[in-house]
Amino acid sequence: MANYSASDSATLDRAFHALGDATRRGVIAQLSLGEASIAELAEPYDMALPSFLQHVRVLEKAGLVSSRKEGRVRHCRLEAARLAELKSWITQYQQAWAARLDRLDTFLNATDPKKDT
């Protein structure tokens, strides 16, 4: 398994913190369909726009979302590369645990007293 530096750890912390909120996960889901304006993203949520913008800022600081201003409209898009990094981190641990469970299964099958009868 790869070792992560303190800065990598802080980056992961920000990303997982951002994904720890249902509103922000909803925004990620909306943006997975394509770019959208802040107004379009905020529409499904019953909250004031400044409150919603705080969620967008958390996603931006985590590197999960980027935005650009076009006239008076701010458009957001998903940063798929950051999601791929998170998936890679999770996959490392999933593979390690799968290997451990396979070894445990092998051990238990080798020491199963029922097989001797």
ABEGO torsion letter per residue (X at the ends): XBBBBAAAAAAAAAAAAAAABAAAAAAAAAAAAEBBBAAAAAAABBBBAAAAAAAAAAAAAAGABBBBBBEABBBBBBBAAAAAAAAAAAAAAAAAAAAAAAAAAAAAAAABAAAAX
